[in-house]
């Protein structure tokens, strides 16, 4: 799998794609990969983002304690 190291002055293609600011061909061109490879990389990116969000929600629920 291609992993791209982005410098602080570069845009985050997956972040822009995730927020629907870019489309797949634009992100693929910025990353230098095919559209199909970009789609797969984006699926992996989304899985990580969603897993992080779920972990954050679970941590908040644990800290707040049982409801009732």
C-alpha positions in Angstrom: 0.0 0.0 0.0 1.2 3.5 -0.8 1.6 5.7 2.1 2.3 9.4 1.4 4.2 11.6 3.9 2.8 15.1 3.6 4.8 18.1 4.6 3.1 20.8 6.7 2.8 23.1 3.7 1.0 20.5 1.5 -2.7 19.8 1.4 -4.1 16.6 2.7 -5.8 14.9 -0.3 -7.8 12.5 1.8 -8.9 15.2 4.2 -10.2 17.2 1.3 -11.8 14.1 -0.3 -13.4 13.2 3.0 -14.9 16.7 3.4 -16.1 16.5 -0.2 -13.9 19.4 -1.3 -12.2 17.2 -3.9 -13.3 14.4 -6.1 -11.4 11.1 -6.6 -9.6 12.1 -9.8 -8.3 15.3 -8.2 -7.1 13.5 -5.1 -5.5 10.7 -7.2 -3.7 13.2 -9.3 -2.3 15.0 -6.2 -1.2 11.6 -4.8 0.2 10.4 -8.1 -1.9 7.2 -8.0 -4.6 5.7 -10.2 -8.3 6.5 -9.5 -8.8 2.8 -8.4 -5.8 2.9 -6.0 -7.0 6.3 -4.6 -10.5 4.8 -3.9 -8.9 1.9 -2.0 -6.6 4.2 0.0 -9.6 6.4 0.7 -11.6 3.4 2.0 -8.7 2.6 4.4 -8.5 6.3 5.4 -12.2 6.4 6.2 -12.0 3.2 8.2 -9.3 4.8 10.4 -11.2 8.0 10.8 -14.4 6.2 11.8 -12.5 3.9 14.2 -11.0 6.9 15.8 -14.4 8.6 16.2 -15.9 5.4 17.6 -13.0 5.1 20.1 -13.5 8.7 21.1 -17.2 8.2 21.6 -16.6 5.1 23.7 -14.1 6.9 25.9 -16.6 9.8 26.5 -19.3 7.3 27.4 -17.0 5.5 29.8 -15.9 8.7 31.5 -19.5 9.9 32.0 -20.4 6.6 33.7 -23.7 4.7 33.6 -26.8 6.7 32.8 -29.6 6.7 35.3 
